[in-house]
Structure formats: C-alpha cells, structure tokens
Amino acid sequence: MRIKNRILCGVLMLLTAACSEKAVEPFDARAYGLEIISAESVRAHMKILAADDMRGREAGTEDYNKAAAYVAAQFEQLGLKPAGTEGYYQNIPFLRSVLKDDTASLNVTVDGNTTELAYLEDFLAYGDYNRL
C-alpha cells in the first residue's frame, strides 16, 4: 500500500509540474524605467509642476495639495502600489514660522553692549526673495 501511495504522489507531482506555467521572468525595473522615461516626459512633468498657477507649492497650501494630487495620479497611472498611510499620501505635521515685518528686530550684544537692529533696514531674515 505504501508503494502505491508513493507512486501516486510522484505521478501527481509530475503532472502538477507539467501543467504549471513557465517561470515568470523577474521584473527589470531599470529597463522599464529607461523605456518610459524620456527627456520629453521629464520636461512635460516639470512644466506642469513649475507652472505659475502652482504658485511655488509651499507646504500646507492648496497649491501643494494640487501638486501632490498630480504626482499621485502619475504614480497610479504607472501602476505603482500605494505605500503611504493614505494611499499614495503620508501626512506629516508641519511647523510654520511667520515673521511679522512690523515688529521684527534683532539684538546683538558684544562685550556687554547691546545694539538693536531693525528688520529690512539693518538685516534680512527671510528666504523668499519675492517678498522683498
């Protein structure tokens, strides 16, 4: 009886192997990327993301959300699996500092002598050159 079971198991294994599909070639992400990424496609995406109507895409703004939605749609179109906490998105807290032009000042103390500097007259402390 044991010999019949072993022969039956062997035949079933051979049949299963014979009926299975050929091994799937591993996915070559690099080759696929080289196929679909071109100078023209990069230029087109940059044109959209750098367009004036995106207005700089500052984090936490509606323009930022618009750019993020565009990128998420591109990921989906490429068939990428979402890896964020909310689909393609991963929310993180933002801290924002706001400089009040009318009350900003800077005190510099050297050898016990303090000098108060006026914002926009004696110093600049903001990285957005469009604001000046």
PyMOL commands that set and color helices and strands:
alter all, ss='L'
color gray80, all
select helices_A, chain A and resi 2-19+29-36+39-49+52-54+62-78+129-131
alter helices_A, ss='H'
color red, helices_A
select strands_A, chain A and resi 105-110+113-118
alter strands_A, ss='S'
color yellow, strands_A
deselect
rebuild
show_as cartoon
